[in-house]
Amino acid sequence: MQHREQQQVQQESRQFQQEHDRALAQNGLQRTEIPPAMKKSRMCSFFEQGRCSRGWRCSFA
């Protein structure tokens, strides 16, 4: 991936996360961080179904 494309993906990821956090806050919820020991330790159920849209941002394996 070229540098410019990588920057665009990172910016889109940040924008998505900000929108997600705002939506959670509007519903009185907050995002919780996954402990490092748990990251990438469970298979993504959406990936297994071929529907994962998070790509490298996904915290699941």
VOMAR-379284 format. One record per residue: residue in one letter; x, y, z of N, C-alpha, C, O, CB in turn. Coordinates in pm, whole numbers, plus 32768, in hexadecimal, padded with zeros to 4 digits. Glycine has a CB too. Layout:
% VOMAR-379284
aXYZXYZXYZXYZXYZ...
This chain:
% VOMAR-379284
m80557F8A80008000800080008059807C800080BA8083804B7FA08000807Aq803980DB7FAD808881547FA7807081A98022800A819D8066806981A37F28h80D08201803E80CB825580B5804B82A880BA800A82B08123814582B180BBr802582E5804B7FAD833A80477F2F82E680647ED7831280AE7FA0837F7FBDe7F28826F802A7EB5821780417EB081EC80D37E4581E4810F7EBC819C7FE5q7F2481CF810B7F2A81A681977EFB821781F27EB281FF82527FB8817B81BDq7F23829281D47EF6830582237E60831682187E1E8334827B7F3E838581F6q7E28830281A17D998310818D7D4E82A681DD7CE782C4821B7D76830780F9v7D7F822C81DC7D4081C082287D4481E082BD7CE281CB83047D868139820Cq7DB6821282ED7DC18235837B7D6282A583A07D2482A2840A7E51825D839Cq7D55830A83487CFA837983627C69834883647C1C837083BB7D0C83E882F8e7C4582F383067BBD82BD83037BA2826A837F7B34826D83B57BA882688285s7C06822083AD7BF881D084267BDF822984A07B8A820B84F37C75817A843Br7C2C829684AA7C1982F485197B8E833385147B4C8341857B7C8583618518q7B62835A849C7ADD8397848D7A71833484B47A11835884F97AC883C783FDf7A7F82B784887A1F825084AB7A19823E854279AD8236857C7A4281CB8466q7A8D823785827A93822386137A548298865D7A0E828386C07B23820F8640q7A6B8313862E7A2F8388866D799883858661795183A186C17A678409862Fe7965836285EB78D4835985D7789A82EB862F782F82FC866A78B3833D8543h78E0827D863878B3820D868B78AE8237871E784C821A876479108194867Ad7916827A874E791A82A787D978AA830B87F5786E8307886079A282E787F8r788F83668796782083C687A8779B837E87B2774883A08806781C842B8733a7786831A875D770982CD876076FA828487E5768D8280881E7705826986ECl7767824B88177762820888997740826B890876EE824E895F77E781C388B8a777F82E0890477688346896B76D88375896A769E838E89D477C783BD8957q769C838188F5761083AC88EB75B48346892D7548836B895C75E983C08859n75DC82C98930758C8260896D75B7824289FC758A81E08A37759481E3891Ag760E82968A33763B82848ABD769E82138ACE76AD81DE8B3C75C5826B8B15l76E281ED8A64774381808A6A77CE81B68A5077DE82288A23771F81118A04q783281658A6B78BB818B8A4A790681118A1878E5809F8A3B790381C88AC4r796A812989C779BA80BD898E7A1B808A89F87A5680D98A427A0780EC890Ft7A2A800989FF7A8C7FCF8A5B7AFF7F968A097AEA7F5D899E7A4B7F618AB4e7B767FA58A3C7BEB7F7089F87BFA7EDC8A197BDB7EB18A887C6C7FBE8A20i7C287E9089B97C407E0289CE7CCB7DF28A097D2B7E2989D37C317DB18948p7CD77DA78A777D5C7D938AB17DBA7D568A4A7D907D0189FA7D537D378B2Ep7E3A7D808A497E9A7D4D89E67EA07CB589DE7EB57C7D89737F237D828A04a7E8E7C728A4E7E967BE08A4F7E227BA28A007E2E7B3189D17E957BAC8ADEm7DB37BEA89F37D3E7BB689AE7D3C7BD889197CF37B9988CD7CC17BEA89F0k7D8B7C3B88EF7D887C6488627DB37BF188097E157BAB88257DE27CDD884Ck7D6B7BDF879F7D887B7A87387D8A7AEC87707DCE7A9687397E0E7B9986F7s7D407AD487DC7D3E7A4D88157CBE7A0187F37CB8798888057D4F7A5588ACr7C587A4887C27BDB7A07879A7BC27A2387067BE07A9086D67B637A3787F0m7B8C79C086C07B6F79D286327AF77A2F86217A947A24866B7B55794A85EEc7B007A8885C17A947AE685A27A217A9885627A337A5984FA7AC67B588542s79AB7A9D859F79397A538568790C7A8D84E278DB7A44848C78C47A5585CBf791D7B1084D078FA7B4D8450795A7B1E83E279307B08837178FC7BE7845Cf79DC7B1084047A3E7ADF83A37A1B7A5183797A247A2F83037ACD7AE483DEe79F479FF83DA79CF797483BB795A796F835A79507912830979AC7929843Cq790179D38362788E79D9830878AD7A24828878597A2F822F78187A1C834Fg79287A58827D79507AA4820779177B318204790A7B6C819979267A5C818Cr78F47B68827B78B57BEC828079037C5182D378CB7CB982F5782B7BDF82B7c79807C3782F679CE7C94834879F67D0D82F47A317CFF82897A4C7C4E8381s79D57D84832579F57DFE82DD7A627E4F83237A877EBA82F479787E5482CDr7A957E1C83927AF67E6983E07B867E5283B47BDD7EA583D07AE97E468471g7BA27DE583717C297DCB833F7C8F7DCA83AF7C797D8B84177C507E3382D8w7D007E10839C7D6D7E1183FE7D467E5684807D8B7E4584E57DE77E5583C3r7CD87EA284807CAC7EE784FA7C657E88855B7C527EA785D07C4F7F5B84D7c7C3F7E1485297BF57DB4857A7C4B7D8285EE7CC17D6385DB7BC67D3D8524s7C107D7B86647C5B7D4D86D97C577CB586E87C967C7D87417C257D8F8757f7C0B7C7486907C047BE386937C687BA886317C9B7BED85D97B767BB38672a7C837B2786407CE17AE185E77CA37ACB855F7CE37A9285067D0E7A5A8623
